[in-house]
C-alpha cells in the first residue's frame, strides 16, 4: 500500500457509496508531480535558477541558433501572460543571462536572446537536469517507461485544455 491507498481506504470506510478510484489516480499523479518537481528544483537551484528562469533559458536554448525569440514566441512556448514574461525577462536581463536586441523584422519590437553567460549556464544546467530526470525514472524498466509515457500521452491529449470537452 502507498499513501494514496491509505487515503482511499479511509474514504471507502467513510463513504462506501462513492467510487473514489479517480481520486487514487489523480492523487498519485499529483504526488509524483510534487516529488519530481521538488527534485528538479534542487538541481536548478544549484545553478541559481528557479522554475521560471530555467523555463525561459531552456526555451531559448532549444529554439536553436541564434537562440533568440520574440516575447510573443516566448509567451506561446511557456504559456504565461505578457506581464509574467516581462517580469521573467527583466530578471534574466539583470542577471546578464539574456539580452534584448532590436527585432530586424519589426522596428518597434525586440528579440530576447541568450547572452554568452546564459548560454554557458543553460548548457550545464540542462545536462545536469537530464541526469536528475534519469535518476528519478531509474526505478522503472524501459518497458514500464514506454507504457507509462504512452498512457500519460493519451490521457493528456484527452484532457488538455484545448481538447477538454466543455
TANORLIN-V796981 format. One record per backbone hydrogen bond with DSSP energy under -0.5 kcal/mol. CO is the residue of the C=O (numbers start at 1). NH is the residue of the N-H. E is the energy in kcal/mol with one decimal. If there is no record, write none. Layout:
BEGIN
((CO:NH:E) (CO:NH:E))
END
This chain:
BEGIN
((2:6:-1.6) (3:7:-1.7) (4:8:-2.8) (5:9:-2.5) (6:10:-1.8) (7:11:-2.2) (8:12:-2.9) (9:13:-2.1) (10:14:-2.5) (11:15:-3.8) (15:18:-2.0) (18:20:-1.0) (20:24:-1.4) (21:25:-2.0) (22:26:-2.7) (23:27:-2.5) (24:28:-2.3) (25:29:-2.2) (26:30:-2.7) (27:31:-2.6) (28:32:-2.7) (29:33:-2.6) (30:34:-2.3) (31:35:-2.5) (32:36:-3.1) (33:37:-2.6) (34:38:-2.4) (35:39:-2.0) (36:40:-2.3) (37:41:-2.7) (38:42:-1.5) (39:43:-1.5) (40:44:-2.6) (41:45:-2.5) (42:46:-1.2) (43:46:-0.7) (44:47:-1.7) (44:49:-2.3) (45:48:-1.9) (50:54:-2.8) (51:55:-2.4) (52:56:-2.1) (53:57:-2.4) (54:58:-3.1) (55:59:-2.2) (56:60:-2.4) (57:61:-2.4) (58:62:-2.6) (59:63:-0.8) (60:63:-0.6) (61:64:-1.3) (64:67:-2.9) (67:114:-1.8) (69:112:-3.4) (70:74:-2.3) (71:75:-2.5) (72:76:-2.3) (73:77:-2.2) (74:78:-2.0) (75:79:-2.0) (75:80:-0.8) (81:85:-2.4) (82:86:-2.6) (83:87:-1.9) (84:88:-2.2) (85:89:-3.0) (86:90:-2.8) (87:91:-2.0) (88:92:-2.2) (89:93:-2.9) (90:94:-2.4) (91:95:-1.5) (92:97:-2.6) (92:98:-1.0) (93:96:-1.5) (97:115:-2.1) (99:101:-0.5) (99:113:-2.6) (101:111:-3.5) (102:104:-0.7) (103:106:-1.4) (106:103:-0.6) (106:109:-1.5) (109:103:-2.0) (110:71:-0.6) (111:101:-2.4) (111:113:-0.5) (112:69:-2.5) (113:99:-2.8) (115:119:-2.8) (116:120:-2.4) (117:121:-2.2) (118:122:-2.7) (119:123:-2.2) (120:124:-1.8) (121:125:-3.0) (122:126:-2.7) (123:127:-1.2) (124:128:-2.0) (125:129:-2.6) (126:130:-2.3) (127:131:-1.7) (128:132:-2.5) (129:133:-2.5) (130:134:-2.4) (131:135:-2.2) (132:136:-2.1) (133:137:-1.8) (134:138:-0.7) (135:138:-0.6) (137:140:-2.2) (141:145:-2.5) (142:146:-2.2) (143:147:-2.6) (144:148:-2.8) (145:149:-2.8) (146:150:-2.6) (147:151:-2.6) (148:152:-2.9) (149:153:-2.4) (150:154:-2.2) (151:155:-2.4) (152:156:-3.1) (153:157:-2.5) (154:158:-1.6) (155:159:-1.5) (156:160:-1.8) (160:163:-1.5) (160:164:-2.4))
END
